């Protein structure tokens, strides 16, 4: 199973889209620790691979990530990372 931000130029069958989201709550005393996004990338990448493998895909191409910070008035901030791409299957 592989992930790539590029398209795959060899023979393959497109199997549809796959996405995954991870979030992390930042306590008020660590509100500016945006380097925590790094751990979210690992979670999202692993979940993309798992979901694609469950569908019988060999890889996910065109992978993109979207980062956001959710501010809630009476609660701490949340870091949110969503990843998505196209599942592909190689010919046998």
C-alpha positions as CSV (number, residue, x, y, z in Angstrom):
1,X,0.0,0.0,0.0
2,X,1.4,3.4,-0.9
3,X,0.3,7.1,-0.8
4,X,1.5,9.6,-3.3
5,X,0.8,13.3,-3.9
6,X,1.5,12.7,-7.6
7,X,-0.7,10.9,-10.2
8,X,0.3,7.4,-11.2
9,X,1.3,7.1,-14.9
10,X,1.4,3.3,-15.2
11,X,-1.6,1.1,-16.0
12,X,-4.2,1.2,-13.2
13,X,-7.9,1.2,-12.4
14,X,-9.4,4.1,-10.5
15,X,-11.5,2.9,-7.6
16,X,-12.9,6.1,-6.2
17,X,-12.1,8.6,-3.5
18,X,-11.0,7.9,0.1
19,X,-10.7,10.4,3.0
20,X,-9.7,10.4,6.6
21,X,-9.8,13.1,9.4
22,X,-7.9,13.4,12.7
23,X,-8.3,16.0,15.4
24,X,-6.4,17.0,18.5
25,X,-7.6,19.2,21.3
26,X,-5.1,21.8,22.5
27,X,-5.3,22.6,26.2
28,X,-5.4,26.3,27.0
29,X,-1.8,26.2,28.3
30,X,-0.5,24.9,25.0
31,X,-2.7,26.8,22.6
32,X,0.1,27.7,20.2
33,X,1.7,24.2,19.8
34,X,0.9,23.9,16.1
35,X,3.8,21.5,15.6
36,X,1.2,19.0,16.9
37,X,-0.1,18.8,13.3
38,X,2.9,16.4,12.7
39,X,1.3,13.6,14.7
40,X,-2.0,14.2,12.9
41,X,-0.3,13.5,9.6
42,X,0.7,10.0,10.8
43,X,-2.8,9.3,11.9
44,X,-4.4,10.4,8.7
45,X,-1.9,8.6,6.5
46,X,-2.4,5.4,8.4
47,X,-6.2,5.7,8.1
48,X,-6.1,6.4,4.4
49,X,-4.0,3.3,3.9
50,X,-6.3,1.2,6.0
51,X,-9.5,2.4,4.3
52,X,-7.9,1.9,0.8
53,X,-6.7,-1.6,1.7
54,X,-10.1,-2.5,3.0
55,X,-11.5,-1.6,-0.5
56,X,-8.8,-3.8,-2.2
57,X,-6.8,-0.8,-3.5
58,X,-3.0,-1.0,-4.1
59,X,-2.4,2.7,-3.4
60,X,-3.8,6.2,-3.1
61,X,-2.7,8.9,-5.5
62,X,-3.3,12.6,-5.7
63,X,-3.3,12.8,-1.9
64,X,-4.0,16.2,-0.5
65,X,-4.2,17.5,3.0
66,X,-6.3,20.3,4.5
67,X,-5.4,21.8,7.9
68,X,-7.7,23.8,10.0
69,X,-8.0,25.2,13.5
70,X,-11.5,25.1,15.1
71,X,-12.0,27.9,17.7
72,X,-14.8,27.3,20.2
73,X,-15.7,30.1,22.5
74,X,-16.0,28.2,25.7
75,X,-13.6,25.4,24.9
76,X,-10.0,25.0,23.8
77,X,-8.9,25.0,20.1
78,X,-8.9,21.9,18.0
79,X,-6.4,21.1,15.3
80,X,-8.1,19.2,12.4
81,X,-6.4,17.5,9.5
82,X,-8.2,15.9,6.6
83,X,-6.5,13.9,3.9
84,X,-8.1,12.6,0.7
85,X,-7.1,11.0,-2.6
86,X,-8.0,8.5,-5.3
87,X,-7.7,4.8,-4.7
88,X,-6.1,2.8,-7.5
89,X,-5.7,-0.9,-8.3
90,X,-2.8,-2.2,-10.4
91,X,-3.4,-4.9,-13.1
92,X,-2.5,-8.4,-12.1
